[in-house]
Amino acid sequence: MRTTASTKRLRIAHVQPMTLDLFGHDDIDFGTKASYFLPNLARAQAAVGHGVVIHLMTSSRSHSLELEGIEVRFHRCLQPPALARPHRRFGRQLSLGMLRDIVSGKTNVVHFHGVRNCQLMFGAVVGRAARGGIPVIAHDQGNREGWAIEDRAFRYGLRRTAAFIAGNSESAELFRSRGIPEQRVYTIPNGYDPRVFFPECTERESDSCPLRILFVSRLTPEKDPLTAVEGIAIFAGSRRAIDVTLIGEGALRREVETRLASATDRLVTYDHVPQTDLAEHYRSADVLVLTSLGEGSNQTVVEAMACGLPVVATDVRGIRDVVDGAGILVPPGDSSAVASALTQVADKPTLLATLRQRGLDRVRSLTWATIVDEIDRVYSDVLDAGRDRG
């Protein structure tokens, strides 16, 4: 019987070379307010017995914290000044301490997050791991154009990385177009915890009731929240009653909140809510609106569908693969299309029910337990290939 990574407990070093303040968070927010793919994956891996250490960067001194038994190490870094815009700082944060630390101990695999937006550290991490004889799995979570030196570091990392994980089919195709063999590219989306995110029957009482709209997103330019709120405002302007719940924070918060307040007096806002409360918001809404300009694999959409909430979202990478017919997709930047989609779900109760069921069917295979199994198979393939070469 072939031994797989899922039956062998591994020592995994997760590396994401960026500071949380790029997204308006403090280090202590990791895994709570800053709850995204990496902390969720690490929790699920630890739950099946893997030894997990997470390496991040910090704008303060180096330190560690514990996340449900998982050690999270923050490494002080060199970076552009904090006054620079996040886009300028992103990918240009460097840490020699992180490079030294990732190969300490008995690490079996290095799992790097942000291969196409942290190109300098990607190349450096791959080179450091190679000297230590540790394979690197590179996880793509979005794209950022870099300088020429960053492209060289990216190309160097591509040549020496054992396997690549893409969150969507377009990202997977990009790796193949760069000459990466098919067998080294895996497509694995985001996941959800079914103990927290599950459906309840919360159908609208009648067609005359306000449409309950939920908006959950960072309020930053790449998420394009202004298209969403303008679409909501257009829909409300056609004499439609709406209840809007906004959950998110970021540089565009004031502008977003002001526009929504002008469209409805039934507006509730939150900076952040715990996961259990977020699930309740999903279950008590009629539709989720998300107008991001691009994603790796969007977590919010997965969680919403797991709670039986239909989705209106932009037709972009990282969303279209996840939604896959279980929601209404609209062109990026098109607020009129958002309004039209909201009209459809408001006027067609049967459409809401259809989308709800399609969403539930779509996410059945996206629990964190399933995602961990898929990533374990990647680790197993890489480690088996290394043994064969040895």
C-alpha positions in Angstrom: 0.0 0.0 0.0 1.3 3.4 -1.0 2.0 5.7 2.0 0.5 9.1 1.4 1.0 12.4 3.1 -2.4 12.1 4.7 -1.2 9.0 6.6 2.2 10.4 7.5 2.3 13.4 9.8 4.4 16.1 8.4 6.3 19.1 9.7 5.0 22.0 7.5 6.5 25.5 7.4 4.0 27.9 5.9 5.6 31.1 4.6 3.8 34.3 3.7 6.3 37.1 3.5 4.2 40.2 4.2 3.1 42.3 7.1 -0.6 42.3 8.2 -0.6 46.1 8.5 -0.7 46.1 4.6 -4.4 45.2 5.2 -5.0 47.4 8.2 -4.5 44.6 10.8 -2.3 44.2 13.8 -0.2 41.1 14.3 -2.5 39.9 17.0 -5.4 39.9 14.5 -4.0 36.9 12.7 -6.5 34.1 12.6 -9.3 36.2 14.2 -10.0 39.6 12.5 -7.5 38.5 9.8 -9.1 35.1 9.1 -8.3 33.9 5.6 -6.9 30.9 3.7 -3.6 30.5 5.6 -4.9 30.4 9.2 -7.9 28.3 8.2 -5.7 25.8 6.3 -3.2 25.6 9.2 -5.9 24.9 11.7 -7.3 22.1 9.6 -3.8 20.6 9.0 -3.1 20.7 12.8 -6.4 19.0 13.4 -5.3 15.9 11.5 -2.0 15.8 13.3 0.5 17.7 11.1 3.1 19.9 12.8 2.5 23.4 11.5 4.6 26.6 11.9 3.6 29.8 10.2 6.1 32.4 9.2 4.9 36.0 8.6 6.6 39.4 8.7 6.1 42.3 11.1 6.8 46.0 11.0 7.7 45.8 14.7 10.2 43.6 16.5 10.3 39.9 15.8 8.1 37.8 18.1 5.8 34.8 18.2 2.2 34.0 19.2 0.1 30.9 19.4 -3.0 30.3 17.4 -4.9 27.3 18.8 -1.7 25.4 19.4 0.0 26.6 16.2 3.2 28.6 16.5 3.1 31.8 14.4 6.5 33.5 14.0 6.7 37.2 13.0 10.0 38.2 11.5 11.1 41.8 11.5 11.7 43.0 7.9 13.3 45.6 5.7 10.6 47.5 3.7 9.6 50.8 2.2 8.4 53.4 4.8 5.0 52.9 6.3 3.9 56.2 4.8 4.2 54.6 1.3 1.1 53.2 -0.2 0.4 49.5 0.5 0.8 48.6 -3.2 4.3 50.1 -3.1 5.2 48.2 0.0 3.6 44.9 -1.0 6.2 42.4 -2.3 9.1 44.6 -1.3 9.3 43.5 2.3 12.4 41.4 3.0 13.6 39.4 6.0 16.9 37.6 6.4 15.7 36.2 9.8 12.8 34.5 8.1 15.1 32.9 5.5 17.3 31.5 8.3 14.3 30.3 10.4 12.3 28.4 7.8 14.9 25.6 7.5 15.4 25.2 11.3 14.1 22.0 12.9 12.9 18.9 11.0 10.8 20.6 8.3 9.5 18.3 5.6 8.0 20.9 3.2 7.9 24.6 2.8 4.5 25.9 1.7 5.0 29.4 0.2 1.9 31.7 -0.1 2.0 34.6 -2.6 4.2 33.3 -5.4 3.1 36.0 -7.9 3.0 39.0 -5.5 5.9 38.4 -3.2 8.4 37.6 -6.0 11.6 38.7 -4.3 11.1 36.6 -1.2 9.7 33.7 -3.3 13.1 33.4 -5.1 15.0 33.8 -1.8 12.9 31.2 0.0 13.2 28.7 -2.8 16.9 29.1 -2.9 17.3 28.8 0.9 15.1 25.7 1.1 16.9 24.1 -1.8 20.2 24.5 0.1 18.6 22.7 3.0 17.2 19.9 0.8 13.6 20.9 1.6 11.0 20.9 -1.2 8.9 24.0 -1.8 5.2 24.1 -2.7 4.3 27.5 -4.1 0.7 28.7 -3.7 -0.6 31.4 -6.0 -2.9 33.9 -4.3 -3.2 36.8 -6.7 -0.9 38.8 -9.0 1.1 42.0 -8.7 3.3 43.4 -11.4 6.9 43.9 -10.2 10.2 45.4 -11.3 12.6 43.6 -13.5 14.6 42.2 -10.5 11.3 40.8 -9.1 10.6 39.0 -12.4 14.0 37.5 -12.3 13.4 36.2 -8.8 10.1 34.8 -9.9 11.6 33.0 -12.8 14.4 31.6 -10.6 11.7 30.3 -8.1 9.7 28.7 -10.9 12.7 26.6 -12.0 13.3 25.2 -8.5 9.8 24.8 -7.0 8.5 21.2 -6.6 4.8 22.0 -7.2 2.4 24.8 -7.7 -1.1 25.2 -6.2 -3.5 27.6 -8.0 -6.7 28.8 -6.5 -8.4 28.9 -9.9 -8.1 27.6 -13.4 -6.7 30.8 -14.9 -3.9 30.9 -12.4 -3.1 27.2 -13.1 -3.0 28.0 -16.9 -0.6 30.8 -16.2 1.9 28.5 -14.6 1.6 26.0 -17.5 2.2 28.9 -20.0 5.5 29.5 -18.2 6.6 26.0 -19.0 5.6 24.3 -15.7 4.8 20.6 -16.5 1.1 19.7 -16.1 1.8 17.2 -13.3 3.4 19.9 -11.1 0.3 22.2 -11.2 -2.7 21.6 -9.0 -5.9 23.6 -8.8 -7.3 23.8 -5.2 -9.9 26.5 -4.2 -10.6 28.0 -0.8 -12.6 26.0 1.8 -15.0 26.4 4.7 -15.8 24.9 8.1 -19.1 23.1 8.0 -19.4 23.3 11.8 -19.7 27.1 11.5 -21.1 27.7 8.0 -24.3 25.7 7.3 -27.7 26.6 6.0 -31.0 27.3 7.7 -34.3 28.0 6.0 -34.7 31.8 6.0 -36.8 32.5 2.9 -38.3 36.0 2.4 -41.6 36.4 4.2 -43.2 38.0 1.1 -42.2 39.8 -2.1 -43.1 43.1 -0.5 -40.5 42.7 2.3 -37.2 44.6 1.9 -34.5 42.7 0.0 -31.8 41.8 2.6 -28.4 42.6 1.0 -25.2 41.6 2.7 -21.8 43.1 1.7 -18.7 41.5 3.2 -15.3 42.7 1.9 -12.2 44.7 2.6 -13.1 48.2 1.6 -10.0 48.8 -0.6 -9.6 49.6 -4.3 -8.8 46.1 -5.5 -12.1 44.9 -4.0 -13.9 47.7 -5.8 -16.7 48.2 -3.2 -17.9 51.4 -4.9 -19.3 49.4 -7.8 -21.2 47.3 -5.4 -22.7 50.1 -3.4 -23.5 52.1 -6.6 -25.4 49.1 -7.9 -27.2 48.7 -4.7 -28.1 52.4 -4.8 -29.4 52.2 -8.4 -31.6 49.2 -7.4 -32.9 51.1 -4.3 -33.6 54.2 -6.5 -36.1 52.2 -8.5 -38.4 52.4 -5.4 -37.1 49.1 -4.0 -37.0 48.5 -0.3 -33.7 47.2 1.0 -32.0 46.3 4.2 -28.2 46.5 3.9 -25.6 45.0 6.2 -22.0 46.1 5.6 -19.1 44.1 7.2 -15.6 45.4 6.4 -13.0 48.1 6.9 -10.5 49.8 4.8 -9.5 53.1 3.1 -12.8 53.4 1.3 -15.0 52.9 4.3 -16.3 56.5 4.7 -17.1 56.8 1.0 -18.9 53.4 0.9 -20.9 54.0 4.1 -21.9 57.5 2.9 -23.2 56.2 -0.4 -25.2 53.4 1.2 -26.7 55.7 3.8 -28.0 57.9 1.0 -29.7 54.9 -0.6 -31.4 53.4 2.5 -32.1 54.2 6.1 -31.9 50.5 6.9 -28.1 50.2 7.0 -26.1 48.3 9.7 -22.3 48.4 9.6 -19.6 46.4 11.3 -15.8 46.6 11.1 -15.4 43.0 11.9 -17.6 40.2 13.3 -16.5 36.7 14.7 -16.9 33.7 12.4 -20.0 32.4 14.2 -21.7 35.9 13.9 -20.7 36.1 10.3 -22.4 32.8 9.6 -25.6 34.2 11.1 -25.4 37.2 8.9 -25.0 34.9 5.8 -28.1 32.9 7.0 -30.3 35.9 7.6 -29.6 37.7 4.3 -31.3 37.2 0.9 -28.2 37.9 -1.3 -24.5 38.6 -1.0 -22.9 41.2 -3.3 -19.2 41.2 -4.1 -17.5 43.2 -6.8 -13.8 42.4 -6.4 -11.5 42.9 -9.4 -9.8 39.6 -9.0 -9.1 36.9 -6.4 -7.1 33.8 -5.8 -10.1 31.9 -4.6 -12.6 33.9 -2.6 -13.4 32.7 0.9 -16.5 34.9 1.4 -18.3 33.4 -1.6 -17.6 29.9 -0.4 -18.9 30.6 3.1 -22.0 32.4 1.8 -22.9 29.5 -0.5 -22.3 27.0 2.4 -24.9 29.0 4.4 -27.4 28.8 1.5 -26.9 32.5 0.5 -27.2 33.3 -3.2 -24.4 35.4 -4.6 -24.1 38.3 -7.0 -20.4 38.7 -7.9 -18.0 39.9 -10.6 -17.1 37.5 -13.3 -13.3 37.4 -12.5 -10.7 34.8 -11.7 -11.1 33.3 -8.3 -14.8 34.0 -8.3 -16.2 32.4 -11.5 -14.6 29.1 -10.7 -16.0 29.0 -7.2 -19.5 30.2 -8.2 -19.7 27.9 -11.2 -23.4 28.5 -12.0 -24.5 28.9 -8.4 -24.8 32.7 -8.6 -25.2 35.6 -10.9 -22.0 36.9 -12.3 -21.6 40.5 -13.6 -18.9 42.3 -15.5 -16.3 44.1 -13.3 -17.0 47.8 -12.7 -20.6 47.6 -14.0 -22.9 48.9 -11.3 -25.9 48.8 -13.6 -25.3 45.0 -14.0 -25.3 44.7 -10.2 -28.6 46.6 -10.0 -30.1 44.3 -12.8 -29.0 41.2 -10.9 -30.6 42.4 -7.7 -33.8 43.1 -9.7 -33.7 39.5 -10.9 -33.4 38.0 -7.4 -36.0 40.4 -6.0 -38.6 39.6 -8.7 -38.0 35.9 -9.0 -38.3 34.0 -5.7 -37.8 30.8 -7.5 -34.4 32.0 -8.7 -33.3 32.6 -5.2 -34.3 29.0 -4.3 -32.5 27.6 -7.3 -29.3 29.5 -6.6 -29.4 28.5 -3.0 -29.5 24.8 -3.9 -26.9 25.2 -6.5 -24.6 26.9 -4.0 -25.1 24.2 -1.4 -24.4 21.5 -4.1 -21.3 23.4 -5.2 -19.6 23.6 -1.8 -20.1 20.1 -0.7 -16.6 19.2 -1.8 -15.0 22.4 -0.4 -14.9 21.7 3.4 -11.5 22.2 5.0 -11.2 18.5 5.6 -11.4 17.9 1.8 -9.0 20.8 1.0 -6.5 19.3 3.5 -6.7 15.9 1.8 -6.1 17.5 -1.6 -3.1 19.5 -0.4 -1.8 16.3 1.4 -1.8 14.6 -2.0 0.4 17.4 -3.3 2.8 17.0 -0.5 2.8 13.2 -1.0 3.5 13.5 -4.7 6.4 15.9 -4.1 7.9 13.8 -1.3 7.5 10.6 -3.3 9.2 12.2 -6.3 12.1 13.3 -4.1 12.6 9.8 -2.7 12.5 8.4 -6.2 15.2 10.9 -7.3 17.2 10.0 -4.2 
